[in-house]
Amino acid sequence: VTILFADLHAYLDNMKAPWELLELRTRYYENVIKAMLESIGVPLEKLKFVRGTDYQLTKEYTLDVYRLSSVVTQHDAKKAGAEVVKQVEHPLLSGLLYPGLQALDEEYLKVDAQFGGVDQRKIFTFAEKYLPSLGYAKRIHLMNPMVPGLTGSKMSSSEEDSKIDLLDRKEDVKKKLKKAFCEPGNVENNGVLSFIKHVLFPLKSEFVVLREEKWGGNKTYTAYETLEKDFAEQVVHPGDLKNSVEVALNKLLDPIREKFNSPELKKLTNAAYPNPSKAKPAEKGTKNSEPEDVVPSRLDIRVGKVISVEKHPDADSLYVEKIDVGEPEPRTVVSGLVQFVPKEQLQDRLVVLLCNLKPQKMRGVESQGMVLCASSAGEPRQVEPLDPPAGCCAGERVYVEGYEGGEPDDELKPKKKVFEKLQADFCISEDCVAQWKQRNFITKLGRVSCKSLKGGTIS
């Protein structure tokens, strides 16, 4: 079996991995995947590990990329990458090259079959159509189902709480599972049940639900379907399910954590994924201009859907909005948008909401967040609520590129003025994209923007 570390693909996919970190991240993935396989007893001697850049930069491969680009239509290239390449409003040319490279990999690796997630199916169809046009053979394609994320939507590397990382600490696993979507009786898009079905059951052929004697004691399931049926009928409680998955996952992760406790692998991990919050310390005898931990990942920014809009009973310039941000109850938000945005334009629209400001009363109504808006620099002042990418759902996290991994503060302390310090560098680019220090605001579906206020500020 050949395992490909697709380092060049990672760069081409909207530069998910910076070029200067590709080598380090490839070494990290090789070590962590080997540790994962060893932890479940897979012998490594029949595995061959290959890096894409070992052969994808050769004269022969490059010539085949040009040959392929001369017969592939833009429509087919875009369609092939629709579920794999990050979809943004203004896509880069690199995203169109991506499917062709993955097709050529089959020939240059001399494989009989390619294995991937079901989200790869369009690229596999693309390979079957176009490889013969270069005189190369079709390959077999094998696919596995995609496990839903813990948040109830697609698992995403940019949404930290949607996944369990191989090196997550025990407290991280507990925290993510505690927050995971696991509605009583609901088996649809249930990431906790999916972990059991696709990860835990295949390894052990059984799963033990741990619970106190007063609730019936532990129960061992030897068929996933029986467990799913019991959960659907609410015989199994979500809390017991989460606790049981936590125990089972930690048993699998312990050997991997132990291996990565070595100084060499700790150093590699920190180099491949440097902590953006660790700014360069000030030299002796000088002072930092701002605390090193003032980074965008501390902001809890989410996509929200406006459920209702009413005028504030005691202030003509304020709206009182109910906004769904993926929590059990909508948040009440007071916004000074009356003179800028008609009520009907706010109703039912998606907005971008800062959720971890300290709640404060505005004319007697407590506001539990801030709708982020673009604002023009000149007079008369114009204001437009920021627009999440089309297709976003209420509750999806909004990040600044390069700061996807950090955890937001539970609540921003007013005295520390974290938001105010970050806001000083918020702006709208010339193509109307929201940015912090020229880094885009993004969700997993693309960039956050505004309608027309290029060069404006964000407040």
Secondary structure, 3 states (H helix, E strand, C coil): CEEEECHHHHHHCCCCCCHHHHHHHHHHHHHHHHHHHHHCCCCCCCCEEEEHHHCCCCHHHHHHHHHHHCCCCHHHHHHHCCCCCCCCCCCCCHHHHHHHHHHHHHHHCCCCEEEEEHHHHHHHHHHHHHHHHHCCCCCEEEEECCCECCCCCECCCCCHHHCCCCCCCHHHHHHHHHHCCCCCCCCCCCHHHHHHHHHHHHHHCCEEECCCHHHCCCEEECCHHHHHHHHHCCCCCHHHHHHHHHHHHHHHHHHHHHHCCCHHHHHHHHHHCCCCCCCCCCCCCCCCCCCCCCCHHHCCEEEEEEEEEEEECCEEEEEEEEEECCCCCCEEEEECCCCCCCHHHHCCCEEEEECCCCCEEECCEEECCEECEEECCCCCCCEEECECCCCCCCCCEEEECCCCCCCCCCCCCHHHCHHHHHHCCEEECCCCEEEECCEEEEECCEECECCCCCCCEEC
